[in-house]
Amino acid sequence: MNEEDRKQEKQNENLPAVRQPVELIPVELPEPHQRFYDKLRAKIESFIKDKGVNKTVANYILLAPDLFVLLARLIMDKRVGGSSKAIAGVAVAYFIAPIDFIPEALVGGLGLLDDVILAVYALRRILVDVDESVVREHWNGQEDLLSVITKVIKSADDLVGKKIVKKLEELVFRKK
């Protein structure tokens, strides 16, 4: 195994396995979630249009509403255990908190990048204990959820920097 193969293997060891996409079942959001989802998505789309955010970054920011609603639904699902609900709760609170590593109040929609990354790390941790089908049932995004998780994890350092990614990982994966 050459040096390049070792680097690739090390990089992939923390990524979830990606399986072929399956047909996703459309999920209707309950009315309160739909209103929040629509407001957040409209706010993000407006920011992207006004600031001319590049398409790649915009696609990551636009994951925020789908991830937020997914985490909120997991908190309410009786099939999800207490520790997974706690992790989802931390991620939801991080979305809502006015102060985080990249505050939206200071940088606008770009401040959602750290929220998206934390949400993905939380989901990666949740998928250890919760059946994948339960999590997928609550996913309303357009892309396959596991592909989204993999893509965000691979791009996290480039999006927000290694120091912030390390702190976000510590929030989700700290020892008990």
N, C-alpha and C positions, 0 to 999 in steps of 0.2 A: 504494500500500500504506500503510495507516494505521499508527499507532504500536502498536496492539494486535496487528495482524497481524505486525509485525516482532518483537515480543516472543515471540509464539507460535512463529514460525519459528526464532528463536534458541534457544528452549527445546527445540524438536524436533530441532535439528541433531545432537545427540549421542545421539539415541535410535535403536535399531534399527528398521527397517521392520517393521511388523506385518502378517502376511498372515493370511488367513482360516484358522481352525483346521482341521486335518486330523485324520483318525481316528488316534489314538495307539495304538501297539502296546504292550500291557501287558508290563512287564519284571519278571522275577522276580529278586530280589536274591540273590546268593550268601549262604550261611549266615552267614559272619562279618559281612558288611555288614548283613544283616537284624537280627542281634542288636544291633549298634551303633545302627542306625536305630530299632529298637523302644525301646531304652533312652533314647535322646535324645528321641524323640517323647513317651514317657511322662513323662519329667522335665519337658518343656516344658508338656505338658497339665496336669500337677499344679501347676506354677507359675502358669499362667493361672487355674486354678480357685481356688487358695489366695489369690492376690493380686487377683482380680477385674479382670484386665487387659481393657481395652476390646477389642471384637471386631476392629476394624480393625488395631490393633497386634498382637493375637494371631495374626491371619492372616499377618502378616509374619514373626513369630517362628516360626510353624509351618512356614515354608519352609526353615528351617535344616537339618533332617535330609535333605530331598530334595536340597538344593544340595550338602551335604557329600558324600553318596553319589555324586552326579553327578560332582563334581570328582575324587573318589577313583577312579572308574571311568575317567575320561579319562586320568588318570595311567598307568593300566595298559593302555590301548588302544594297540596298535602302529600304528594309523593316525594317531595324534596325534603331531605333530612335537615335537621337544625344547623349543623355546621355549614352546609352548603347555602342555606338561607342566610346565615350570618355573613358569609363571603359575598353573596349577592347584595345584601344590605349595605356592606361597606362600599361596594361599587356604586350602588344607587346614591348613597350619601355623598360620595365623591363627585358624582354628576351635579348634585344639588348645591354642594358647599360653595360659597362665594370665594373661598380661598383654597387654592390648590397649587400644584407646581407651575402650571401655566394658566393663570387666571383669565377667564373670558372677559372680565371687566376691563382688563388692560389691553388684551390683544384681539378681542372679538372672537369670532368663530374658530380661529386657529388654536384658541385655548381649549377646544374640545379634543385636540389630539391626545393629550395625556389621559383624558377621561376614556376615550376609545381604547387606548392601550391597556389601561387598568381593567376595563370591562372585559377585554379579551383574555387577559391573564386570569381574571376571576373565573371566567367561563372554562378556561383550561383546567383550573383547579376543581371546579364544580363537576366537570365531566369525569373526574376520577371516581366520584361517589354516586352520581346520578346517571341513570340509563340515558344513553344518547337520544333515544326516541322521545323521551319526556322533554328534553331540552329542545329538540328539533320541532316538537309540537307547538312550542311557544314562539318560534322564530318566524318573523314576518318579513325578513329581508329578502332581496331578490337573488343574491348569490347563495351558494351552498355554505352553511354555517362553518363547517370544518375548514373549507377553503378560505373563508374570511379570517378565521382564527390564525391559520398558517400564514396568510399574506400579511396580516398586521404584525405578527411576531417577527417575521423576517424583516419587515421595514421599520420596526420600532426605533432602532438606534438612529436611523437616518431621519426619522420624523421629529424626534424630540431630543436626541442625544443620549449617550450611554449613561450619564449620571442620573438623569431623570428616570430612564428605564430601570436602572438598578433600584432606585427608591420605590418605584411602583411595584416591582417584583417583591421587594421586602414587605410592602403592605399586604400583599396577598399570600405570600409563601413563608412568612415568618414562622419560626418554631413556636410551638405551644409551651 
